[in-house]
Amino acid sequence: MRGPRWLRRIRAVLLLMLLALGLTALPPGEARGMQQPLRVQLRWLPQAQFAGFYVAKDLKFFENEGLAVSLQPGGPSINGLQRLIDGEADVAIGWSSDALDLRRQGADLVNVAQLLQRSGTMLICSAESGVKQPLDLKGKRIGTWFLGDQFDVGHWLRSHGLDLKDVRLVRQRPAAQDLLDGRVDCATAMSYNEFQTVLRAGAFQSRLFTVRFALENSGFLEDGLYVRGSDLQDPTKRARLIRLLRGLARGWRYASRHPQEAVAITERYMTHSDSQHQADMLQEILKLMDLSRGFALLDPVSFARSAAIVGQGSGHEAAIRNAAEGAWSLKIWRAARIDGPQRGPLGPAGRQVFSALVQSPWFYGLDLVGTAAFALSGFLHALQRRYDLWGCFILTLLPAVGGGTLRDLLIGGMRSPPFIFKDSTYLLVVALVVAAGSVLAGLLSSGAADGQRFNRVLGVCDSVGLATFTIIGAQVALEGDLSWWWMPICAALTCAGGGMLLDVVTGREPRTFQGEPYEEIAVAGALLLIVGLLVADQFETLQWPVLVVMILSWIFVFVTRQLVVQFNLRSWSPG
């Protein structure tokens, strides 16, 4: 019997519920519906250079992210980035030199993660070559692969007064054979591969002349993770890239904690292997990464340096410079949240731009003007109280640097010791204000400092200091990786902390608590800065939006402070 209709309906509902429960019980990859495997094109044949990929695949870190990943080996006859352009791969590992040159020719390649954050390219000269210093390279035979490594050599030579014309470049064979056979005096080598081969061949490092380009700020970036720019516009493909990066981060971190197991896993993908060489390679590769903080995070400054090296070496400086615009994106890295959620209104690229602008000479000049203005206000208080020279120095010092010092003591960590101990210029400004003020105090009439013109100039300088210190305080909070609400707090503390210390020492109530808007202006300026930086953060590869936001925030604080002084505006008081 089929049973009553109501019973059949109940059975159907129960069946659907059981089916839903069964789907949720499936492994993550099946529950999400494994798509076609994500094809990752490696740069070379299987080796420990890519151990994190093999570990993530074998230990199912990719699968746990809902991904099926196909690892495609490279080789001497395989151009991985070209395979990416042709649609034969979805992701490819490539050097910035190759990527920039292809972009110059019209390819839409974008770096979404930088696996090796330091260059592994080296220059090695044999003991028999007689090279003991850079100038000894003149006339020597230098082996390169002509894969872009010659650009690194040329850039380094130019930094030491030589040029590629001063040496003889020779196309070298793999595995440093030409250097070991004496066919060349020097050779380019990867620190994780050929250099290890040379050392294991019996050459002692102390007898070799070696140059690690990464240590001399002259190596371009290698082993970046590149995708087609159009794929970043597809939400589905973006999601797969995010999961790939998360799984890859787990793979590399596992490899760093279990290197022997990682080598064993890697060797399963190799036809033949030297286990010790692979172990040495993995150890060196891990040195070129930053796994503890910022795994695969691309440094825009390093990428810009790479573009300069490639442009200069290839002879296409302007074209490579244009190709570098839009050649990288941190959106996939940030969405993967490898190191936790973003704190503050700016991502890594924006923070770097913001920090560079705050440390620029023109802004530093404004900082010193504001410091001098705050110092002068303290010196005038000391004169009114007829303090001696030491008392004048202390009262001049407190408003000038007291707020920033309190801020740094509060933050600690990277701000320890406080800024005043790292840059003696601020103490010099205080000393100059005391010296100049002491001389002028003896020459000018007693009422000169109370004149309207003098007070107007002092007020303008004070406003300059307030606007500048607001931005500096906010930037310090951001640099300290504090949450966004600490930016206005640090801005207010930087601006008014020194004045409050002055009031405490001189035994009077803080004037900023008595209705005169001061800290409030700094807080409002910092909040405006935060909103502006949130907008600027959408243009991660551009510097000018951050600069515009800084200028607007600075003008807002300066003008608001001037209006308060001119119209004697007062803060609202409860009751």
N, C-alpha and C positions, 0 to 999 in steps of 0.2 A: 504494500500500500504506500502511496506517496505521502499520506498524512494530510492533515489540515493545512490550509494556506498559511496560517499564522506560524505553524511549526516550521514550514519550509523557509519562511522569511528569517526566522531566528537562526536556522542552520546556515543560511547564506551569510548573515551578519557575522556569525562565529567563524565561518570559513575565511572571510575577508580579514578579520582580526588576526587569525592565525597566520595568514599570508603576510600581513604587515609586520608581525612579530618576527617572522622568519627573515624578512628583508633586513630588519634592523640588527639581526644577529650575525649577518654576513660580515666577513672581514672588511676593513675600511675601503679597500680598493674595489671590491665587488659591490658594496653598498652604494658607492658613488658612480658605479658603472665605469670600469676601466676603459679609457679611450684608447685610441691607437697609440702605441708606444711613442714617447717623446724621444726623438733621435738626437743624441748628443755626440757631436763630432770632436774627438780628442785630437790634440795637435801632433802626437807622435805615437809610435808603437806602444803597446802596454808596458808600463814600468811604474815604479813607485812615485813618479811625478804626478800620477793620477790616482794614488792609493785611496783617497777619500771617496772617489767615484765608485771604485770596486767594493769598498767596504759598505757604502750606502746601498748598493745594489744587492750584495750577498746577504747582508743583515736585515734586508727588507725595510730600510729607512725610507726609501722611495715609495715602496708599496704601502707603508703605513701612512704616507701622505696622499694615497690614492692615485699613485702614478705607476705606470709601466714605463721603464726607461731602457732604451737601447743605446749601448755604448759602442760607437763606431771608431775603430782604431785609425790612427793617422799613419804617416810614413813619409819617406823622402819624395814620393811622387804624388802625394795627396795634398791639395790646397784646401784646408778645412773651411776657410772663410768663403772661398769660391763655391764650395759645395753648399754652404748655407745660402748664398745668393741664388744658386740654381734650384733651391728647394729640395735638395737631397739630404738636408739636415735641418733640425729645428733650432738647435743651439750649437755654437762652435767655440772652441777655445782658440784664441789667436793673440798675436802680438799687436801692440798699438801701432807699430811701424807698418805692418801689413794692412791693418784696418783703416788707418788714415790714408794710405795710398789708394786703397779701393774706394774710399769715400771721395777722394779727389777725382776719381774717374766716374763718379755718379752713383756708387753703391750706397744703399740705405742701411748701413750697419750701425748698431748702437751697443755700447758696452753697458751691461746691466749689473755686473759684479766683477770685482778685480781680485782674482784668486791669489796671485802673487803680488803683494803690496810693495815689495822691494825687488829690484832687478837682481837676477842671478848671473848676469853676464860678467865675465872677468877677462882680464888680459894677463897672460902668463908668459914670462920670458925664462928660458932655460939658464942654468948657471953658466954654461959655455958661451952664451951670447954676450956676456960682459955688461949687461944692462943692470945698473944699480940705481939709476935715477931717470926721470922722464927724458932729459936731454940726451941720454945715451941711446935713445931709440932712433936717432937720426941715421938714415941709411939702412936700417935693419929690415929684414924680411918679416912681415907680419901676416900670419894666416887668418883668414876670415871665411865664413860660409857665404858671404854676400847675401844674407837674409835680413839685413838691417843692422847686424852687429858692427859693420864697418862705420855706421853712423855714430855709434857709441865711441868707437875708437877715435874717429875724427873730432868729435866734440871734446873728448878728454885731452887729446893732443893740443887742440886750440887753447884750452885752459892753461896749458903749460908752455905756450909760446911756439908750438910746432904746428904742422899741418899734415894732411894725408900726402901732400906732395913731397914731404921730407922722408917718407918711408916707402917701402915696396910692398904692396898688398898682393897676397897670393891666395888663390882659391884652395882651401884646405880640405882634406879628407876627414871622415868622421872619426870619433874616438881619439882625437888628439894624436893621430899617428904621425902626422908631419912634424909635430913638435918633438915627439919621442924619437923619430928617425933623424932629426937634425936638419930636415929640409927647410924649416923656417926657424928664425930666432925666437919669435914670439907667436902666440896664437890666442884667438878668442876661445873662451870655454865657458860652459855653464858650471856654476859652483857646485851643483848637485849631480853633475854627470862627468864631463871630461876632466875637471879638476880632480875629482876622486880617482879617476883612472890614472892620471899622472902621478898622484901621490902613491897609489898602490903599485905603480911600476918601479918604485924605489927612489923617486925624486923627493928629497926632503924639502918641506915648505920653507925652511930657513935659508935654503940655497937658491930658491927661486925669487925672481922679481914678480910680484903679483899686484894687480890693481883690481879691487872690487868697485865697480862703477857706482853701485848703490851707496857706498860710503863716501864717495866724492861728488855726490849730487850730479851725476852725469849719465845715469842709465835710464833708458826709456822703459815703460811698463810692459811686462810680458804676461802671458797667460791670463787674459781677461775673458770673461764670458760674454759672447756677442750674440745678438739676435737681429732679425730683420726689424727695422723701425716700424713697419706696418703692423707687425704682430703685437706691438705694445698698444695698439688701438683696439684690439680684440679682447673683450673682458674674459672670455674663456681661455685664451692663450696666456693672458696675464696671470690668471689664477694658476695655471700649470707651471709657469715660471716661478711663481712665489713658492709653490710647494716643492719644486726642484731645489731651490736655494735652501729651503729649510732642511730638506733631507740631506743635502750636500754638507751643510754645516754640521749636522749630527755625524755624518760619515767622517769628516776630517777631524772632529774633536775626538771621536772614538779612536781613530788612527793615531792621534797624538798620545792618547792614554795607553794604547795597546799596540805599540809599533811592531812587535814580532808577529802578532796575529795579522796586522794590516799587511805586512810583507808577504805572509803566507797566502792571504787572500789574493793579493796582487799576482803572485806567481802562478795561480791557477789560470790566469788569463794569458800567460806568457808561454811561448813554445820552449824556450830555454832561459835559464836565469842564473845569475851569480848572487846568491842570497846576501852576502856581505855588501856587495855593491848596492843592492836594492835597499838594504838597511841604511847605508850611508846616505843614499839619495834621499830617502824619506826624512832622515834627520835634518838634512840641509834644506829641503823643501819647507819643512815646518818653521825654520828660522826666517824664511821669506814671507811668512804669513803672520797675521795678528789674530790668533784664535781666542785669546783671552778677552779681547774687546775689539769689536769692529771687523769680524771675519768677513772677507770679501768686500769690504768697504773701499770704494774708489776715492782716492784723494785728488780733487780737482787741480790742485797745484802741481802734483806729480804728472797728471795728464797733460797739463799745459806745458810742462817741461819736456815731456815726451814729444809733443807736437813741435816744439822749438828744435829739438835734436833732429827729428826726422826731416823737418822742413829745411834746416840748414844743410844736412847731409845729402838730401836728394836734389837740392837746388830748386825746390818748388816752395819756397817759404810762404809766400802769400796764399798759394792754393792750399797748402797743408793747414795753414792757420784758419782759412775759411772752412776746410773740411772738419776741423776740430770743434766747430760750433755745432752743438746738438749731437755730438758723437758719444755722449754718455748720459745716463739717467740713473738716479738713485731711487726711483719710485718703487721698483721691484724689491730692492734691498730693504727699504723702509717698510713696505707692506709685509715683508716676511718676518719682521720683528725678531730678528736673530738675537739681538741684545736687549730685548724688551721694548715696550712702547716708547715713542718719542716724548721727551720731556721738553717743554717750552715750545714757542711758536715757530721755530726754525729747524729744518733738517740739517744733516752734517755739512752739506755744501753751503747753505745759507749762513750757518754759524761761522764757517771759515771766512766767508766774505765779510760778515759783520765784524769779526775779530780783526781782520786785516785793515778794515776801514778805521776802526777805533785806534789801532796802533799806527796809522799812517802819520807822516810828519805834520800835515796840516791840522789834524785833530789833536795831535800831541801839543801843538802850539797853542790851541784853544785851551787845552787842559792846563798848561802852564800859566796862561793869562788868568784863568779862573782861580788857580792856586794863589797867584799873587794878590788877586782882589780879596780873597778870603783872608790871606795873611795880613793884608793892610788893615782890614777891619779889626783883627785882633791886636795889631800894633797900636791902633788909635785908642783902643780900650786901655792898653797898658800906659799910654801917655796920660790919659785922663786920670789914672790912679797913681801917677808919678812913680811907677815901678822902676827898679834898676835895670841894668842891661840884661841880666839873666831873666828877670821877670818879663821884660819885653820880648825876649826870644821865645819863652814858653807860651805866652799869650798869643804871639804871632804864629807859633807852630800849631797850636790846637785847632783853630778853625781851618787852617790850610790843609792839613793831612789827617786830622783826627777822625773825620767821618769815614774815609777810606780805610784807615787802620782798624777801626771798630768793625767795619764790614768784613775785612779779611780775617780778623780774629774769629768772627762769628762763623764764617764759612769754613775756615780751616782747609785741610787737604791741600789742593793745588795752590791755594792762596797763602800757604805758610812757607816761609815767613811773609809777613805783610809787604805790600808793594814798596813801602818807604825804605825797606832794607835792601831792595833789589835795584832801586834807581835813586842814586844820590842827588839827582838834579832837583828833586823837590826840596830837599834840605838846603840846597844852594839857593833856590828861589827865596826860601824863608830867610836865609842869612842876608841875601841882598836887600830884601824889604826892610829888615832890621837896620842894616848899615845905612841904606839910603834914607830911611825914615829918621834915623838918629841925626844925620847930618842936616836934613831939611828942618827938623824940629828946632835946631839951634839957629837956623837962618831966617825962617819965616816967623811972622807975628803969631801970637798965641791963638788968634781967632781964624787963622787962614784955613785950618782944617774944617771949620764949620761953614765955610762959604758955600753958596748955592752951586757954583760951577764945580767945585771940588766934589761935593756930594753927588752931583749929577754924573760925573765921570766914574766915581766909585760905584754908583748904582748900576751903571751900564756894565762895568767889569764884573760886578757881583752877578748880574743876570747872565753874562757869558759863562761864569763859573757854574751857576745853577743849571743852565741848559746842558753844558758839557758833562757835568758830574751825573746828571740824570741818565744820560746815555751810557756813561761808563759804568755806573752802578748796575744798570739793567744788563749790560753785556757781561759783567763779572758773574752775575747770577746765572746767566745762560751758559757761560763758559764752565761754571761749576756744576753743570748738569742738574740744576735745581728746577723744581716745578715752576710754572709760569708765574704764579702769584708771588714768588720771591723777587721777581724783577722790580715791581714798584716798591717793595719793602727795601731792597738794597739800594734803589735809586734815592729814596727818601733818606736813608741812613747815610749814604755817601754825601748828600748835599747838606744835611742839617746836623749830623752827628758831631762834627767838630765844633759848631756853634753852641750846641748843647753842653759839650765839655767845657767850653769857655765860660758859659754862664754858671756852671756848677763850681768851677774853680774860683770865679769872682764873686760867688755867693749871691746870685740874683736869679729870679725866675726866668726860665727860657722865654725869650720874646716871641718865639713862634707859637707858644701856647696861649698867647694873649690876644688872638684875633687877627694877627697878620698872616695871610696865606703864604706859606713857604714850602713845607713838606707836601702840602696838598697839591701844589703846582707840580712838584716832582712826580708825585703819584699819578696825577692826570697825564703828564707827559709820558710816563712809562707805559700807562695803559694804552695811550694812542700809539706808542711805538709797537706794542704787542699786536694790536689790531693790524697795523700796517705790515708788520713782518709776516703775519699769517697770510696776507694777500701776496706779499713778495715771495713767499715760499712756493707759490705755484709756478714760479719762473726760476727753477733751481739752477739752470745753467747760465743765468744772466746776473750781472753784478749791479747794474744800475737801479733795479727796483729797491734793493736794500739801501743803496745810497740815497735815493729819493725819500724813503721812509725816515731815514736818519735826519735828513735836512729838515723835513716837515716837522718832526718831533722837536728838534732843536729850536726851530723858529717859534713853535707854539709855546714852549717853556719861556723863551726869552721875551716874547711879546707879552705873554700873560704876566710875567713878573714886572715888566715895565708899566703895564696898566695898573697893577696893584699899587705900585709906588706913586704913579702920577695922580691917580684918583683916590688914593688912600682907602682902597677897598678892604673890607673886613670879612672874616669868616663868621659863619653862623655859630652862635653859642647856645647850648641848651638852656631853657628857662629865661 
